[in-house]
Amino acid sequence: MPESIQYITDNRGKKTSVILPIAEYEQLMEDLEDLACVAERRYEESVPFEDVLKRLKVDGLVPDHG
């Protein structure tokens, strides 16, 4: 666990909140969004790699070397 994380405790010493650098918070939020996207799409039909590659080449996002 990074040393930059700090905890706020109540008068009994129980952790009640956490303080962390903005960059770490933003990364956690990005990871959470990614996981939510994966969860939303888990029942979608898969697409063969060759079909995705072909589509990327047609769209000019991947070079077509023959």
PDB file of N, CA, C and O in Angstrom:
ATOM      1  N   MET A   1       0.846  -1.177   0.000  1.00  0.00           N
ATOM      2  CA  MET A   1       0.000   0.000   0.000  1.00  0.00           C
ATOM      3  C   MET A   1       0.893   1.242   0.000  1.00  0.00           C
ATOM      4  O   MET A   1       1.831   1.338   0.791  1.00  0.00           O
ATOM      5  N   PRO A   2       0.598   2.185  -0.884  1.00  0.00           N
ATOM      6  CA  PRO A   2       1.434   3.385  -0.972  1.00  0.00           C
ATOM      7  C   PRO A   2       1.455   4.163   0.340  1.00  0.00           C
ATOM      8  O   PRO A   2       0.454   4.234   1.053  1.00  0.00           O
ATOM      9  N   GLU A   3       2.604   4.739   0.640  1.00  0.00           N
ATOM     10  CA  GLU A   3       2.748   5.521   1.863  1.00  0.00           C
ATOM     11  C   GLU A   3       2.018   6.847   1.776  1.00  0.00           C
ATOM     12  O   GLU A   3       1.831   7.509   2.797  1.00  0.00           O
ATOM     13  N   SER A   4       1.600   7.254   0.590  1.00  0.00           N
ATOM     14  CA  SER A   4       0.937   8.544   0.420  1.00  0.00           C
ATOM     15  C   SER A   4      -0.517   8.519   0.886  1.00  0.00           C
ATOM     16  O   SER A   4      -1.149   9.572   0.979  1.00  0.00           O
ATOM     17  N   ILE A   5      -1.050   7.353   1.176  1.00  0.00           N
ATOM     18  CA  ILE A   5      -2.426   7.240   1.646  1.00  0.00           C
ATOM     19  C   ILE A   5      -2.458   7.515   3.145  1.00  0.00           C
ATOM     20  O   ILE A   5      -1.654   6.984   3.911  1.00  0.00           O
ATOM     21  N   GLN A   6      -3.417   8.365   3.547  1.00  0.00           N
ATOM     22  CA  GLN A   6      -3.591   8.691   4.955  1.00  0.00           C
ATOM     23  C   GLN A   6      -5.015   8.348   5.365  1.00  0.00           C
ATOM     24  O   GLN A   6      -5.932   8.376   4.544  1.00  0.00           O
ATOM     25  N   TYR A   7      -5.190   8.025   6.639  1.00  0.00           N
ATOM     26  CA  TYR A   7      -6.512   7.679   7.145  1.00  0.00           C
ATOM     27  C   TYR A   7      -6.968   8.685   8.191  1.00  0.00           C
ATOM     28  O   TYR A   7      -6.161   9.226   8.947  1.00  0.00           O
ATOM     29  N   ILE A   8      -8.255   8.921   8.219  1.00  0.00           N
ATOM     30  CA  ILE A   8      -8.871   9.703   9.278  1.00  0.00           C
ATOM     31  C   ILE A   8      -9.559   8.699  10.186  1.00  0.00           C
ATOM     32  O   ILE A   8     -10.275   7.811   9.721  1.00  0.00           O
ATOM     33  N   THR A   9      -9.336   8.847  11.479  1.00  0.00           N
ATOM     34  CA  THR A   9      -9.907   7.900  12.433  1.00  0.00           C
ATOM     35  C   THR A   9     -10.848   8.610  13.402  1.00  0.00           C
ATOM     36  O   THR A   9     -10.750   9.818  13.618  1.00  0.00           O
ATOM     37  N   ASP A  10     -11.752   7.838  13.975  1.00  0.00           N
ATOM     38  CA  ASP A  10     -12.632   8.407  14.996  1.00  0.00           C
ATOM     39  C   ASP A  10     -11.900   8.384  16.344  1.00  0.00           C
ATOM     40  O   ASP A  10     -10.731   8.002  16.409  1.00  0.00           O
ATOM     41  N   ASN A  11     -12.578   8.786  17.404  1.00  0.00           N
ATOM     42  CA  ASN A  11     -11.913   8.884  18.710  1.00  0.00           C
ATOM     43  C   ASN A  11     -11.556   7.518  19.304  1.00  0.00           C
ATOM     44  O   ASN A  11     -10.848   7.451  20.309  1.00  0.00           O
ATOM     45  N   ARG A  12     -12.036   6.430  18.696  1.00  0.00           N
ATOM     46  CA  ARG A  12     -11.664   5.081  19.143  1.00  0.00           C
ATOM     47  C   ARG A  12     -10.552   4.483  18.281  1.00  0.00           C
ATOM     48  O   ARG A  12     -10.113   3.357  18.514  1.00  0.00           O
ATOM     49  N   GLY A  13     -10.101   5.246  17.285  1.00  0.00           N
ATOM     50  CA  GLY A  13      -9.037   4.769  16.413  1.00  0.00           C
ATOM     51  C   GLY A  13      -9.526   3.990  15.200  1.00  0.00           C
ATOM     52  O   GLY A  13      -8.720   3.450  14.441  1.00  0.00           O
ATOM     53  N   LYS A  14     -10.846   3.930  15.012  1.00  0.00           N
ATOM     54  CA  LYS A  14     -11.407   3.219  13.856  1.00  0.00           C
ATOM     55  C   LYS A  14     -11.286   4.099  12.608  1.00  0.00           C
ATOM     56  O   LYS A  14     -11.653   5.274  12.626  1.00  0.00           O
ATOM     57  N   LYS A  15     -10.770   3.516  11.536  1.00  0.00           N
ATOM     58  CA  LYS A  15     -10.633   4.258  10.288  1.00  0.00           C
ATOM     59  C   LYS A  15     -12.021   4.596   9.742  1.00  0.00           C
ATOM     60  O   LYS A  15     -12.879   3.723   9.609  1.00  0.00           O
ATOM     61  N   THR A  16     -12.227   5.879   9.430  1.00  0.00           N
ATOM     62  CA  THR A  16     -13.527   6.319   8.917  1.00  0.00           C
ATOM     63  C   THR A  16     -13.442   6.922   7.517  1.00  0.00           C
ATOM     64  O   THR A  16     -14.439   6.954   6.794  1.00  0.00           O
ATOM     65  N   SER A  17     -12.268   7.395   7.133  1.00  0.00           N
ATOM     66  CA  SER A  17     -12.089   8.022   5.821  1.00  0.00           C
ATOM     67  C   SER A  17     -10.651   7.816   5.370  1.00  0.00           C
ATOM     68  O   SER A  17      -9.784   7.398   6.138  1.00  0.00           O
ATOM     69  N   VAL A  18     -10.432   8.123   4.103  1.00  0.00           N
ATOM     70  CA  VAL A  18      -9.086   7.982   3.551  1.00  0.00           C
ATOM     71  C   VAL A  18      -8.760   9.232   2.738  1.00  0.00           C
ATOM     72  O   VAL A  18      -9.629   9.823   2.097  1.00  0.00           O
ATOM     73  N   ILE A  19      -7.501   9.613   2.781  1.00  0.00           N
ATOM     74  CA  ILE A  19      -6.993  10.725   1.979  1.00  0.00           C
ATOM     75  C   ILE A  19      -5.930  10.141   1.064  1.00  0.00           C
ATOM     76  O   ILE A  19      -5.010   9.462   1.518  1.00  0.00           O
ATOM     77  N   LEU A  20      -6.065  10.413  -0.232  1.00  0.00           N
ATOM     78  CA  LEU A  20      -5.055   9.925  -1.173  1.00  0.00           C
ATOM     79  C   LEU A  20      -4.823  10.982  -2.233  1.00  0.00           C
ATOM     80  O   LEU A  20      -5.686  11.828  -2.467  1.00  0.00           O
ATOM     81  N   PRO A  21      -3.671  10.943  -2.875  1.00  0.00           N
ATOM     82  CA  PRO A  21      -3.351  11.929  -3.913  1.00  0.00           C
ATOM     83  C   PRO A  21      -4.378  11.872  -5.053  1.00  0.00           C
ATOM     84  O   PRO A  21      -4.920  10.813  -5.368  1.00  0.00           O
ATOM     85  N   ILE A  22      -4.625  13.022  -5.653  1.00  0.00           N
ATOM     86  CA  ILE A  22      -5.589  13.133  -6.751  1.00  0.00           C
ATOM     87  C   ILE A  22      -5.264  12.147  -7.865  1.00  0.00           C
ATOM     88  O   ILE A  22      -6.175  11.521  -8.408  1.00  0.00           O
ATOM     89  N   ALA A  23      -4.002  11.993  -8.216  1.00  0.00           N
ATOM     90  CA  ALA A  23      -3.626  11.082  -9.309  1.00  0.00           C
ATOM     91  C   ALA A  23      -4.067   9.652  -9.002  1.00  0.00           C
ATOM     92  O   ALA A  23      -4.547   8.947  -9.889  1.00  0.00           O
ATOM     93  N   GLU A  24      -3.909   9.225  -7.760  1.00  0.00           N
ATOM     94  CA  GLU A  24      -4.338   7.875  -7.380  1.00  0.00           C
ATOM     95  C   GLU A  24      -5.855   7.759  -7.410  1.00  0.00           C
ATOM     96  O   GLU A  24      -6.404   6.749  -7.850  1.00  0.00           O
ATOM     97  N   TYR A  25      -6.531   8.815  -6.933  1.00  0.00           N
ATOM     98  CA  TYR A  25      -7.997   8.833  -6.968  1.00  0.00           C
ATOM     99  C   TYR A  25      -8.495   8.753  -8.412  1.00  0.00           C
ATOM    100  O   TYR A  25      -9.397   7.972  -8.713  1.00  0.00           O
ATOM    101  N   GLU A  26      -7.917   9.548  -9.297  1.00  0.00           N
ATOM    102  CA  GLU A  26      -8.335   9.549 -10.697  1.00  0.00           C
ATOM    103  C   GLU A  26      -8.105   8.182 -11.342  1.00  0.00           C
ATOM    104  O   GLU A  26      -8.933   7.718 -12.126  1.00  0.00           O
ATOM    105  N   GLN A  27      -6.982   7.539 -11.013  1.00  0.00           N
ATOM    106  CA  GLN A  27      -6.706   6.206 -11.555  1.00  0.00           C
ATOM    107  C   GLN A  27      -7.736   5.201 -11.053  1.00  0.00           C
ATOM    108  O   GLN A  27      -8.196   4.356 -11.820  1.00  0.00           O
ATOM    109  N   LEU A  28      -8.101   5.281  -9.782  1.00  0.00           N
ATOM    110  CA  LEU A  28      -9.132   4.401  -9.233  1.00  0.00           C
ATOM    111  C   LEU A  28     -10.470   4.612  -9.934  1.00  0.00           C
ATOM    112  O   LEU A  28     -11.173   3.649 -10.240  1.00  0.00           O
ATOM    113  N   MET A  29     -10.820   5.868 -10.186  1.00  0.00           N
ATOM    114  CA  MET A  29     -12.088   6.169 -10.863  1.00  0.00           C
ATOM    115  C   MET A  29     -12.079   5.645 -12.303  1.00  0.00           C
ATOM    116  O   MET A  29     -13.084   5.123 -12.786  1.00  0.00           O
ATOM    117  N   GLU A  30     -10.942   5.785 -12.980  1.00  0.00           N
ATOM    118  CA  GLU A  30     -10.814   5.267 -14.340  1.00  0.00           C
ATOM    119  C   GLU A  30     -10.952   3.739 -14.347  1.00  0.00           C
ATOM    120  O   GLU A  30     -11.637   3.174 -15.200  1.00  0.00           O
ATOM    121  N   ASP A  31     -10.297   3.084 -13.394  1.00  0.00           N
ATOM    122  CA  ASP A  31     -10.397   1.627 -13.287  1.00  0.00           C
ATOM    123  C   ASP A  31     -11.837   1.203 -13.011  1.00  0.00           C
ATOM    124  O   ASP A  31     -12.315   0.212 -13.565  1.00  0.00           O
ATOM    125  N   LEU A  32     -12.520   1.949 -12.161  1.00  0.00           N
ATOM    126  CA  LEU A  32     -13.910   1.642 -11.841  1.00  0.00           C
ATOM    127  C   LEU A  32     -14.809   1.781 -13.068  1.00  0.00           C
ATOM    128  O   LEU A  32     -15.689   0.951 -13.298  1.00  0.00           O
ATOM    129  N   GLU A  33     -14.583   2.838 -13.856  1.00  0.00           N
ATOM    130  CA  GLU A  33     -15.349   3.021 -15.091  1.00  0.00           C
ATOM    131  C   GLU A  33     -15.088   1.870 -16.065  1.00  0.00           C
ATOM    132  O   GLU A  33     -16.015   1.368 -16.700  1.00  0.00           O
ATOM    133  N   ASP A  34     -13.826   1.455 -16.179  1.00  0.00           N
ATOM    134  CA  ASP A  34     -13.484   0.341 -17.062  1.00  0.00           C
ATOM    135  C   ASP A  34     -14.195  -0.941 -16.624  1.00  0.00           C
ATOM    136  O   ASP A  34     -14.734  -1.673 -17.453  1.00  0.00           O
ATOM    137  N   LEU A  35     -14.192  -1.201 -15.333  1.00  0.00           N
ATOM    138  CA  LEU A  35     -14.863  -2.396 -14.816  1.00  0.00           C
ATOM    139  C   LEU A  35     -16.370  -2.342 -15.061  1.00  0.00           C
ATOM    140  O   LEU A  35     -16.985  -3.360 -15.380  1.00  0.00           O
ATOM    141  N   ALA A  36     -16.962  -1.165 -14.913  1.00  0.00           N
ATOM    142  CA  ALA A  36     -18.393  -1.020 -15.162  1.00  0.00           C
ATOM    143  C   ALA A  36     -18.710  -1.292 -16.629  1.00  0.00           C
ATOM    144  O   ALA A  36     -19.721  -1.919 -16.944  1.00  0.00           O
ATOM    145  N   CYS A  37     -17.848  -0.820 -17.522  1.00  0.00           N
ATOM    146  CA  CYS A  37     -18.035  -1.057 -18.952  1.00  0.00           C
ATOM    147  C   CYS A  37     -17.951  -2.546 -19.262  1.00  0.00           C
ATOM    148  O   CYS A  37     -18.763  -3.073 -20.022  1.00  0.00           O
ATOM    149  N   VAL A  38     -16.984  -3.214 -18.684  1.00  0.00           N
ATOM    150  CA  VAL A  38     -16.843  -4.659 -18.890  1.00  0.00           C
ATOM    151  C   VAL A  38     -18.079  -5.390 -18.382  1.00  0.00           C
ATOM    152  O   VAL A  38     -18.588  -6.297 -19.040  1.00  0.00           O
ATOM    153  N   ALA A  39     -18.557  -4.990 -17.211  1.00  0.00           N
ATOM    154  CA  ALA A  39     -19.733  -5.643 -16.627  1.00  0.00           C
ATOM    155  C   ALA A  39     -20.973  -5.438 -17.502  1.00  0.00           C
ATOM    156  O   ALA A  39     -21.779  -6.353 -17.667  1.00  0.00           O
ATOM    157  N   GLU A  40     -21.120  -4.241 -18.056  1.00  0.00           N
ATOM    158  CA  GLU A  40     -22.272  -3.951 -18.917  1.00  0.00           C
ATOM    159  C   GLU A  40     -22.249  -4.784 -20.195  1.00  0.00           C
ATOM    160  O   GLU A  40     -23.301  -5.122 -20.736  1.00  0.00           O
ATOM    161  N   ARG A  41     -21.061  -5.112 -20.675  1.00  0.00           N
ATOM    162  CA  ARG A  41     -20.933  -5.787 -21.965  1.00  0.00           C
ATOM    163  C   ARG A  41     -20.691  -7.287 -21.845  1.00  0.00           C
ATOM    164  O   ARG A  41     -20.444  -7.945 -22.855  1.00  0.00           O
ATOM    165  N   ARG A  42     -20.755  -7.838 -20.653  1.00  0.00           N
ATOM    166  CA  ARG A  42     -20.364  -9.233 -20.440  1.00  0.00           C
ATOM    167  C   ARG A  42     -21.215 -10.235 -21.210  1.00  0.00           C
ATOM    168  O   ARG A  42     -20.758 -11.348 -21.471  1.00  0.00           O
ATOM    169  N   TYR A  43     -22.432  -9.871 -21.579  1.00  0.00           N
ATOM    170  CA  TYR A  43     -23.295 -10.812 -22.301  1.00  0.00           C
ATOM    171  C   TYR A  43     -23.326 -10.558 -23.814  1.00  0.00           C
ATOM    172  O   TYR A  43     -24.037 -11.242 -24.550  1.00  0.00           O
ATOM    173  N   GLU A  44     -22.553  -9.576 -24.267  1.00  0.00           N
ATOM    174  CA  GLU A  44     -22.504  -9.323 -25.706  1.00  0.00           C
ATOM    175  C   GLU A  44     -21.782 -10.470 -26.406  1.00  0.00           C
ATOM    176  O   GLU A  44     -20.887 -11.108 -25.851  1.00  0.00           O
ATOM    177  N   GLU A  45     -22.200 -10.706 -27.634  1.00  0.00           N
ATOM    178  CA  GLU A  45     -21.552 -11.744 -28.426  1.00  0.00           C
ATOM    179  C   GLU A  45     -20.131 -11.314 -28.767  1.00  0.00           C
ATOM    180  O   GLU A  45     -19.888 -10.146 -29.074  1.00  0.00           O
ATOM    181  N   SER A  46     -19.206 -12.245 -28.715  1.00  0.00           N
ATOM    182  CA  SER A  46     -17.820 -11.916 -29.044  1.00  0.00           C
ATOM    183  C   SER A  46     -17.658 -11.819 -30.565  1.00  0.00           C
ATOM    184  O   SER A  46     -18.454 -12.359 -31.334  1.00  0.00           O
ATOM    185  N   VAL A  47     -16.599 -11.111 -30.968  1.00  0.00           N
ATOM    186  CA  VAL A  47     -16.297 -10.927 -32.382  1.00  0.00           C
ATOM    187  C   VAL A  47     -14.924 -11.540 -32.635  1.00  0.00           C
ATOM    188  O   VAL A  47     -13.977 -11.252 -31.903  1.00  0.00           O
ATOM    189  N   PRO A  48     -14.803 -12.379 -33.658  1.00  0.00           N
ATOM    190  CA  PRO A  48     -13.489 -12.981 -33.949  1.00  0.00           C
ATOM    191  C   PRO A  48     -12.423 -11.917 -34.211  1.00  0.00           C
ATOM    192  O   PRO A  48     -12.700 -10.880 -34.813  1.00  0.00           O
ATOM    193  N   PHE A  49     -11.215 -12.185 -33.755  1.00  0.00           N
ATOM    194  CA  PHE A  49     -10.106 -11.252 -33.903  1.00  0.00           C
ATOM    195  C   PHE A  49      -9.914 -10.835 -35.359  1.00  0.00           C
ATOM    196  O   PHE A  49      -9.678  -9.661 -35.646  1.00  0.00           O
ATOM    197  N   GLU A  50     -10.013 -11.785 -36.265  1.00  0.00           N
ATOM    198  CA  GLU A  50      -9.806 -11.492 -37.688  1.00  0.00           C
ATOM    199  C   GLU A  50     -10.812 -10.460 -38.186  1.00  0.00           C
ATOM    200  O   GLU A  50     -10.464  -9.598 -38.994  1.00  0.00           O
ATOM    201  N   ASP A  51     -12.052 -10.538 -37.715  1.00  0.00           N
ATOM    202  CA  ASP A  51     -13.075  -9.566 -38.122  1.00  0.00           C
ATOM    203  C   ASP A  51     -12.757  -8.176 -37.577  1.00  0.00           C
ATOM    204  O   ASP A  51     -12.927  -7.179 -38.279  1.00  0.00           O
ATOM    205  N   VAL A  52     -12.299  -8.109 -36.334  1.00  0.00           N
ATOM    206  CA  VAL A  52     -11.931  -6.823 -35.740  1.00  0.00           C
ATOM    207  C   VAL A  52     -10.750  -6.223 -36.489  1.00  0.00           C
ATOM    208  O   VAL A  52     -10.753  -5.032 -36.802  1.00  0.00           O
ATOM    209  N   LEU A  53      -9.736  -7.044 -36.781  1.00  0.00           N
ATOM    210  CA  LEU A  53      -8.561  -6.568 -37.503  1.00  0.00           C
ATOM    211  C   LEU A  53      -8.946  -6.055 -38.887  1.00  0.00           C
ATOM    212  O   LEU A  53      -8.460  -5.011 -39.321  1.00  0.00           O
ATOM    213  N   LYS A  54      -9.814  -6.782 -39.575  1.00  0.00           N
ATOM    214  CA  LYS A  54     -10.267  -6.363 -40.903  1.00  0.00           C
ATOM    215  C   LYS A  54     -10.972  -5.000 -40.822  1.00  0.00           C
ATOM    216  O   LYS A  54     -10.743  -4.121 -41.653  1.00  0.00           O
ATOM    217  N   ARG A  55     -11.827  -4.844 -39.811  1.00  0.00           N
ATOM    218  CA  ARG A  55     -12.562  -3.586 -39.635  1.00  0.00           C
ATOM    219  C   ARG A  55     -11.602  -2.434 -39.326  1.00  0.00           C
ATOM    220  O   ARG A  55     -11.780  -1.328 -39.838  1.00  0.00           O
ATOM    221  N   LEU A  56     -10.594  -2.683 -38.499  1.00  0.00           N
ATOM    222  CA  LEU A  56      -9.616  -1.650 -38.175  1.00  0.00           C
ATOM    223  C   LEU A  56      -8.813  -1.238 -39.403  1.00  0.00           C
ATOM    224  O   LEU A  56      -8.493  -0.061 -39.572  1.00  0.00           O
ATOM    225  N   LYS A  57      -8.485  -2.206 -40.260  1.00  0.00           N
ATOM    226  CA  LYS A  57      -7.758  -1.896 -41.491  1.00  0.00           C
ATOM    227  C   LYS A  57      -8.614  -1.065 -42.426  1.00  0.00           C
ATOM    228  O   LYS A  57      -8.121  -0.107 -43.022  1.00  0.00           O
ATOM    229  N   VAL A  58      -9.891  -1.412 -42.568  1.00  0.00           N
ATOM    230  CA  VAL A  58     -10.804  -0.660 -43.434  1.00  0.00           C
ATOM    231  C   VAL A  58     -10.938   0.775 -42.934  1.00  0.00           C
ATOM    232  O   VAL A  58     -11.000   1.715 -43.727  1.00  0.00           O
ATOM    233  N   ASP A  59     -10.981   0.934 -41.615  1.00  0.00           N
ATOM    234  CA  ASP A  59     -11.116   2.268 -41.019  1.00  0.00           C
ATOM    235  C   ASP A  59      -9.797   3.036 -40.999  1.00  0.00           C
ATOM    236  O   ASP A  59      -9.760   4.196 -40.588  1.00  0.00           O
ATOM    237  N   GLY A  60      -8.717   2.394 -41.442  1.00  0.00           N
ATOM    238  CA  GLY A  60      -7.411   3.055 -41.485  1.00  0.00           C
ATOM    239  C   GLY A  60      -6.735   3.175 -40.122  1.00  0.00           C
ATOM    240  O   GLY A  60      -5.808   3.969 -39.961  1.00  0.00           O
ATOM    241  N   LEU A  61      -7.185   2.403 -39.151  1.00  0.00           N
ATOM    242  CA  LEU A  61      -6.609   2.476 -37.810  1.00  0.00           C
ATOM    243  C   LEU A  61      -5.448   1.520 -37.613  1.00  0.00           C
ATOM    244  O   LEU A  61      -4.689   1.637 -36.651  1.00  0.00           O
ATOM    245  N   VAL A  62      -5.316   0.563 -38.542  1.00  0.00           N
ATOM    246  CA  VAL A  62      -4.202  -0.385 -38.530  1.00  0.00           C
ATOM    247  C   VAL A  62      -3.688  -0.475 -39.952  1.00  0.00           C
ATOM    248  O   VAL A  62      -4.479  -0.636 -40.881  1.00  0.00           O
ATOM    249  N   PRO A  63      -2.364  -0.373 -40.146  1.00  0.00           N
ATOM    250  CA  PRO A  63      -1.832  -0.451 -41.507  1.00  0.00           C
ATOM    251  C   PRO A  63      -2.102  -1.824 -42.129  1.00  0.00           C
ATOM    252  O   PRO A  63      -2.025  -2.855 -41.460  1.00  0.00           O
ATOM    253  N   ASP A  64      -2.415  -1.808 -43.405  1.00  0.00           N
ATOM    254  CA  ASP A  64      -2.671  -3.044 -44.149  1.00  0.00           C
ATOM    255  C   ASP A  64      -1.430  -3.361 -44.966  1.00  0.00           C
ATOM    256  O   ASP A  64      -1.156  -2.697 -45.966  1.00  0.00           O
ATOM    257  N   HIS A  65      -0.675  -4.374 -44.546  1.00  0.00           N
ATOM    258  CA  HIS A  65       0.581  -4.734 -45.223  1.00  0.00           C
ATOM    259  C   HIS A  65       0.388  -5.890 -46.182  1.00  0.00           C
ATOM    260  O   HIS A  65       1.277  -6.724 -46.357  1.00  0.00           O
ATOM    261  N   GLY A  66      -0.765  -5.933 -46.794  1.00  0.00           N
ATOM    262  CA  GLY A  66      -0.958  -6.941 -47.820  1.00  0.00           C
ATOM    263  C   GLY A  66      -1.791  -8.009 -47.352  1.00  0.00           C
ATOM    264  O   GLY A  66      -2.059  -8.953 -48.095  1.00  0.00           O
TER     265      GLY A  66
END
